[in-house]
Amino acid sequence: MTDGWADRIGRRIAYASYGPSSGAPVLFIPGAGCGRRMSFGAELLDELGVRLISVDRPGLGGSDPDPDPDKTFESVAADFAAVIDAVASGPVPVVANSQGAPFGLALAGTGGASRLVLASPIDDLGYPPVAALLSPMHREFVTAVADDPSAAAQQLSGYTASALFDMIMAAYPESDRAVYDDPEFRATLRTALADGVCAGFGRIRPGHRHRHDSVAGLAADARDRGAGAVRQ
């Protein structure tokens, strides 16, 4: 593993590369609370000649927070595009996991991804057809975040990496048991969460706006760009 940083309008965007330095770059956008210490496929990177680039979103790990209260999915995509510019000469394949999925879609929609794979992507919980499928408790939480993002951010700032790990372990689906019960994966997840939120959740600014009514709009942009999004 090798750490690196890209500059984006005076802000540092951190990443780590895994696999051969001469390998073909593939950008990885991890899920909630995780950044560059999360990776996958270590046993295959050398064989396939892949250099996996795992990134810290703004405010996570070693990446500086974005002070703009009106930041968008597209502005975060521009942060990731700066990382791509630092490691490649053009668009690269992108893998986005869980809460990283909307950012992967935005990156594909702005031309940064040659191909996009969404691994267990999160849905847009505020989108009415999706919200209708949630439990009452989760619907109330989503509504509270939409009504007062600052208050929600204040509440969530009390979370720790350990608390987030426990929440993830208590909620994963049965279909993922083989992964989440693996001791090596659990150790990697703990490390990634601890590094991702090392400076506290207070560095992570609330809210991301985009010009669409739902994440489906981001997906449409990605398709229009020919990124060939695949959901797994």
C-alpha positions as semicolon CSV with decimal commas, in nm:
position;residue;x (nm);y (nm);z (nm)
1;M;0,000;0,000;0,000
2;T;0,124;0,348;-0,092
3;D;-0,040;0,672;0,023
4;G;-0,082;0,969;-0,208
5;W;-0,257;1,305;-0,227
6;A;-0,411;1,514;-0,502
7;D;-0,470;1,889;-0,486
8;R;-0,818;2,023;-0,554
9;I;-0,848;2,404;-0,527
10;G;-0,609;2,414;-0,234
11;R;-0,764;2,114;-0,058
12;R;-0,589;1,781;-0,015
13;I;-0,771;1,468;-0,137
14;A;-0,608;1,156;0,005
15;Y;-0,588;0,814;-0,154
16;A;-0,397;0,488;-0,120
17;S;-0,288;0,258;-0,400
18;Y;-0,281;-0,121;-0,377
19;G;-0,119;-0,362;-0,620
20;P;0,158;-0,303;-0,873
21;S;0,258;0,060;-0,932
22;S;0,263;-0,012;-1,305
23;G;-0,087;-0,165;-1,299
24;A;-0,393;-0,026;-1,474
25;P;-0,563;0,220;-1,234
26;V;-0,909;0,136;-1,098
27;L;-1,072;0,388;-0,862
28;F;-1,252;0,253;-0,555
29;I;-1,505;0,466;-0,363
30;P;-1,573;0,290;-0,029
31;G;-1,891;0,298;0,180
32;A;-2,000;0,485;0,493
33;G;-1,722;0,602;0,721
34;C;-1,454;0,422;0,519
35;G;-1,182;0,562;0,302
36;R;-0,846;0,467;0,163
37;R;-0,776;0,193;0,419
38;M;-1,058;-0,013;0,268
39;S;-0,967;-0,224;-0,035
40;F;-1,055;-0,554;-0,197
41;G;-0,911;-0,824;-0,422
42;A;-0,558;-0,806;-0,280
43;E;-0,483;-1,161;-0,392
44;L;-0,569;-1,079;-0,755
45;L;-0,421;-0,733;-0,813
46;D;-0,074;-0,852;-0,916
47;E;-0,210;-1,134;-1,129
48;L;-0,452;-0,904;-1,313
49;G;-0,214;-0,609;-1,332
50;V;-0,452;-0,376;-1,147
51;R;-0,355;-0,076;-0,936
52;L;-0,650;-0,018;-0,702
53;I;-0,685;0,346;-0,594
54;S;-0,898;0,381;-0,279
55;V;-1,004;0,737;-0,190
56;D;-1,103;0,938;0,116
57;R;-1,413;1,147;0,057
58;P;-1,389;1,512;0,171
59;G;-1,365;1,521;0,552
60;L;-1,275;1,154;0,586
61;G;-0,931;1,027;0,682
62;G;-0,661;1,239;0,523
63;S;-0,887;1,442;0,292
64;D;-0,962;1,801;0,381
65;P;-1,331;1,883;0,431
66;D;-1,515;2,086;0,169
67;P;-1,618;2,413;0,341
68;D;-1,886;2,488;0,081
69;P;-2,232;2,440;0,240
70;D;-2,375;2,404;-0,112
71;K;-2,147;2,123;-0,221
72;T;-2,296;1,872;-0,460
73;F;-2,239;1,514;-0,566
74;E;-2,079;1,664;-0,876
75;S;-1,834;1,873;-0,671
76;V;-1,721;1,562;-0,484
77;A;-1,690;1,389;-0,822
78;A;-1,456;1,674;-0,922
79;D;-1,246;1,595;-0,612
80;F;-1,218;1,235;-0,730
81;A;-1,141;1,351;-1,083
82;A;-0,838;1,530;-0,938
83;V;-0,720;1,196;-0,799
84;I;-0,773;1,032;-1,138
85;D;-0,569;1,309;-1,301
86;A;-0,289;1,235;-1,054
87;V;-0,271;0,863;-1,137
88;A;-0,395;0,830;-1,496
89;S;-0,419;1,012;-1,826
90;G;-0,794;0,981;-1,867
91;P;-1,113;0,817;-1,735
92;V;-1,064;0,491;-1,544
93;P;-1,289;0,205;-1,431
94;V;-1,464;0,290;-1,103
95;V;-1,602;0,060;-0,832
96;A;-1,836;0,227;-0,579
97;N;-1,963;0,045;-0,270
98;S;-2,268;0,117;-0,053
99;Q;-2,283;0,490;0,032
100;G;-2,007;0,550;-0,221
101;A;-2,252;0,465;-0,501
102;P;-2,406;0,813;-0,557
103;F;-2,057;0,961;-0,583
104;G;-1,962;0,692;-0,835
105;L;-2,270;0,777;-1,041
106;A;-2,183;1,147;-1,027
107;L;-1,826;1,075;-1,136
108;A;-1,950;0,864;-1,426
109;G;-2,203;1,134;-1,516
110;T;-1,930;1,395;-1,538
111;G;-1,707;1,181;-1,758
112;G;-1,455;1,052;-1,504
113;A;-1,539;0,681;-1,530
114;S;-1,474;0,461;-1,830
115;R;-1,688;0,194;-1,663
116;L;-1,878;0,188;-1,334
117;V;-1,951;-0,106;-1,104
118;L;-2,190;-0,048;-0,811
119;A;-2,130;-0,303;-0,535
120;S;-2,422;-0,331;-0,289
121;P;-2,519;0,031;-0,364
122;I;-2,731;0,230;-0,124
123;D;-3,067;0,350;-0,251
124;D;-3,186;0,711;-0,231
125;L;-3,376;0,676;0,096
126;G;-3,549;1,011;0,045
127;Y;-3,700;0,904;-0,287
128;P;-4,072;0,841;-0,210
129;P;-4,100;0,492;-0,367
130;V;-3,793;0,382;-0,168
131;A;-3,895;0,561;0,152
132;A;-4,225;0,373;0,144
133;L;-4,033;0,047;0,186
134;L;-3,855;0,161;0,504
135;S;-3,959;0,081;0,858
136;P;-4,135;0,367;1,044
137;M;-3,821;0,428;1,252
138;H;-3,600;0,463;0,945
139;R;-3,855;0,682;0,764
140;E;-3,862;0,915;1,064
141;F;-3,483;0,938;1,062
142;V;-3,469;1,015;0,688
143;T;-3,737;1,282;0,731
144;A;-3,551;1,439;1,023
145;V;-3,230;1,461;0,819
146;A;-3,413;1,628;0,531
147;D;-3,593;1,873;0,761
148;D;-3,285;1,984;0,957
149;P;-2,950;1,864;0,816
150;S;-2,750;2,067;1,069
151;A;-2,927;1,911;1,366
152;A;-2,881;1,567;1,214
153;A;-2,511;1,636;1,164
154;Q;-2,481;1,743;1,526
155;Q;-2,649;1,422;1,640
156;L;-2,435;1,203;1,415
157;S;-2,115;1,379;1,525
158;G;-2,138;1,181;1,848
159;Y;-2,083;0,856;1,658
160;T;-1,751;0,678;1,690
161;A;-1,583;0,430;1,458
162;S;-1,662;0,157;1,709
163;A;-2,030;0,252;1,722
164;L;-2,052;0,254;1,343
165;F;-1,882;-0,086;1,327
166;D;-2,133;-0,227;1,577
167;M;-2,424;-0,081;1,378
168;I;-2,296;-0,238;1,056
169;M;-2,243;-0,574;1,225
170;A;-2,597;-0,568;1,361
171;A;-2,763;-0,487;1,031
172;Y;-2,593;-0,675;0,748
173;P;-2,817;-0,908;0,544
174;E;-2,793;-1,284;0,564
175;S;-2,665;-1,293;0,206
176;D;-2,350;-1,108;0,319
177;R;-2,279;-1,323;0,626
178;A;-1,984;-1,505;0,469
179;V;-1,808;-1,171;0,412
180;Y;-1,895;-0,994;0,736
181;D;-1,817;-1,297;0,953
182;D;-1,470;-1,330;0,803
183;P;-1,214;-1,222;1,069
184;E;-0,981;-1,066;0,811
185;F;-1,260;-0,855;0,664
186;R;-1,373;-0,744;1,009
187;A;-1,019;-0,634;1,092
188;T;-0,997;-0,440;0,765
189;L;-1,333;-0,275;0,828
190;R;-1,234;-0,172;1,181
191;T;-0,910;-0,022;1,052
192;A;-1,085;0,159;0,767
193;L;-1,351;0,306;0,996
194;A;-1,096;0,413;1,258
195;D;-0,888;0,590;0,994
196;G;-1,189;0,735;0,814
197;V;-1,334;0,905;1,121
198;C;-1,003;0,964;1,301
199;A;-1,076;1,337;1,330
200;G;-1,442;1,285;1,422
201;F;-1,764;1,304;1,223
202;G;-1,767;1,680;1,276
203;R;-1,529;1,718;0,979
204;I;-1,787;1,565;0,747
205;R;-2,017;1,842;0,627
206;P;-2,389;1,759;0,612
207;G;-2,588;1,723;0,295
208;H;-2,515;1,677;-0,073
209;R;-2,734;1,842;-0,331
210;H;-2,770;1,752;-0,695
211;R;-2,979;1,880;-0,980
212;H;-3,199;1,569;-0,999
213;D;-3,504;1,461;-0,803
214;S;-3,339;1,129;-0,717
215;V;-3,025;0,922;-0,757
216;A;-3,198;0,787;-1,068
217;G;-3,110;1,118;-1,232
218;L;-2,743;1,063;-1,156
219;A;-2,773;0,716;-1,306
220;A;-2,926;0,862;-1,622
221;D;-2,630;1,097;-1,660
222;A;-2,392;0,803;-1,614
223;R;-2,572;0,608;-1,887
224;D;-2,565;0,909;-2,118
225;R;-2,189;0,924;-2,073
226;G;-2,163;0,559;-2,171
227;A;-2,004;0,448;-1,843
228;G;-2,194;0,119;-1,858
229;A;-2,294;0,103;-1,491
230;V;-2,327;-0,249;-1,352
231;R;-2,506;-0,316;-1,022
232;Q;-2,386;-0,610;-0,813
